Amino acid sequence: MPEEPNEQAQKWAQRELAALYLLTEDETPPVWKVADIGRHLDYFDPESIVQPLIAAGLMHRIAKKFVVATPAAHKWVALVGEVV
C-alpha cells in the first residue's frame, strides 16, 4: 500500500500546481518572469517551484528569468482541469 504524501510534499505539489495553472490560464500572458510567479503565489523562492516543472517538461525556460508553459502542460491542464 503506498504511503500518503507528507504535509510538506503536499504543500510543494500545491505550489507547483498553482504555478502551472497560472501559466496555462487563457487570460494570462504566455511568458512569465520567474520573479512575478513568486509574487503572484506569494512565495519567496519561485525558482524552487519552477525548476521541477522545467525538469518534468511542463515549463520551458526561454531566457534566464523567463518561463513559458509547454504544449504538454496545456494538454495536461485541458485533460485534468483546474483543482479547486
N, C-alpha and C positions, 0 to 999 in steps of 0.2 A: 504494500500500500504506500503510495507516495506521501511524503511529508507535506504538511501545509507550509506555505511560504511564511517566513518570519515577518514581523511587523516592518522591519527596515527594508526587506526585499519588496514588500507590498508598496511602501512609500516610493521606492525607486521606480517601480513599474507604473505607478500613477503619474509620476513626473514625466516619464518617457512617453506615456500615452497622451498626456496633456500637450507636450511639445509636438508630437506627431499630429494630433488633431488640429493644433494651432496652424501648422504649416499646410494642412490639406483643406482648410476651410475655403469655401468659394469666395468669401468676401475679403480675404486677406491677400496681401501681396505675395507673389510666388517666391520671392527671395527675402530671406530674413537675416538680419545681423544677429550673431550669436548673443551678443550683449542684450539686444532687445528681447530675445526669447527669455533670458533671465529676468529682465524687468517685468515682462508680461506674466511670468509664472511666479514672480516674487521669490526668486531663488538666487543665492549669491554666487553660485558656480555653474553657469549654464553649460560650460564645456563638458562637465561631467555628465550632463544629461544628453547632450548632442552626440558625444563620441560613440557610445554604444549603438545608437541608431545609425550612425555612419557605418560602423563595423557590420551591422546587420543588413546593410544595403537599403535602408529606408530613408536615409538622408544622404545628400551629396554635398561636399564642401566645394563651393565654386571659387572661393578666394579664402585667404587666411581667416577672415572674420565673418564670412557669409555662408549660409547653407540654403538648400532647397530640398523639398521632398521629392523622392524619386517616383517614377511611374508605379513601381511596386507598392510604395506607401499609399498612393492614391487608390490603387486597386484594392489593397487590403482594407482601407477605410470604407470604400464603397461596399465591400462584401460584409464587413463586420458591423459597420455603423458606429456612431459615437456612443460610448458608455456614459450614462448619466449618473 
